[in-house]
Amino acid sequence: MTPTARQSSFALCIIAWFALLLQLNLSVGMTAASGKPALMGIVIYLGYFTVLTNLFVALALLLPLVAPDSTIGRFAARPMVQGCAVASILVVGIVYHLLLRHVWAPQGMQWIADMLLHYVMPILFFLHWLLVLPGHRLPWWAPLVWCLYPVGYLAYALLRGEVLQSYPYPFIDVLAIGYGQALLNALGLLVCFVVLGLILVAVSNARARRKRFG
């Protein structure tokens, strides 16, 4: 890892973990204020793709930084893993901006957490991947492998929803729209994820070619 990459990773780590801990504190606080156990706040917190993906990104930044020679550190630094992380966090920002930002109007510290998780981290991590990390040649089928993450999340969210009778996002809220529409919505988002992934693969491969011949 170059000095520039280390500095960039360190700075983004601070932002990512601050945002995650801030949102955790807010989630537990709101749950406690409603008379429910603090543990329920953690359960709610861990139900969101936004939170889990920011956690994914935070670990993808942290592990190569603090344990570069370990198995898990080398795994997190792999171009396929970093590519999955950037595709996923970009989906967080895009979906929130297009589909969810009008659903609520956060105030105060919640607004800060909201901006950090949905806008600041997606933009900064993408720029980190694009401008700081070296370009690597990725196979065209990489986005199909990356799909394992959002598909796994969908299964988790639906199972969790069955148990808690509560769904984290309106477009997969089975109680409101039924399984058919929820799965159709999820399929549409998955197609968008693959298209975005293919764009990222093309960009990464172009950067790798430029580095090779430049």
Disulfide bonds with the S-S distance in Angstrom:
none
